[in-house]
Amino acid sequence: MKEGTIISAHPGIFNKLVTYLERIDKTISDEDKVILIMYGLPPSYHLLVTRNLYSRDTLKLNDVTSALVQYELQRWLKAEEGVEL
């Protein structure tokens, strides 16, 4: 994913690809999906990726996508306020 891309579009595109794979009988575990999403993020999400990958025993797709949307919202609000990230 390129820097500056809206993160909320990332899981939608990813889910579409997973659906295509499932149609040809290729299943991906939720934990693998999380890892693929996290490693597809730009460098500015490094802190979020590190926190999510290493602070949990299990990786749940819903938890991670919620965290991504929340993180993007915080970044957007700080940018609106003129706070340097």
N, C-alpha and C positions, 0 to 999 in steps of 0.2 A: 504494500500500500504506500502511496506517495504521501509525503509530508503535506499537511493542509487538507487532505481529503476528509470529508465528513465521516466520522467513525460509524455513525448509525447505518450507513450504507454497506459497510464492510460485512457485518453478519448476514445481511440479506443476500448479498452476492455469494458469500460462503455457503449459506444454506441451499442456494440454488445448485451449486456445484455438488454438494453432498447428495442432494436429491437425484441428480443425474447419475452419480456413482451407485446409489442404491438401486436404481433401475436396472443396472447391469450386475446386480448381486454383489456389490462391493460395500460392505458395511464398515463404518468407522466408529469406534467407541467415543463416547462423550469426552473422555479425557484426551483422546487423540485430537478430537475436534478443537478442544480448548488450546492445546499446544500449537496446532496449526494456525489458529486465529492469532494467538499471542505472538508467534514468530513472524506473522505477516504484518505486524504493526510497525510504523516508522520509529526511528530512534527516540523521538520526543516522548514516547510512551514507555521508555525503559524502566522507569521507577514503578509504574503500574504493573508491568510484566513481571519484574523481579518480585514485587510484593505478592502478587497472586500465585506465581509458580512455586515460590519457596516458603510461603507461610501457611500452606494448606496441605492436609494429608490427601484429600481428594479434590479433584477439579470438576466442578459442575458447570455445564455450559450456561445455564440460566444465570448463575451467580456471576460468572465472568462477563457475560454480555451486559448485565445490569451494571456492573462495575465500570465497564467501558463507557456506557452511555452517561453515567454519573460523572466520570472523569472528564468526558468531553464537555458536559454542561458546565462544570467548574472552570475549565479552561476558557470557555466562551464567555462566562460571566466575568472572569478576571480580565480578559481582553477588552470587554466592554467598559470596564472600570479603568482601563489603562495600566493595569498591573503587569509588570514584566514577569514572564514565566521562566 
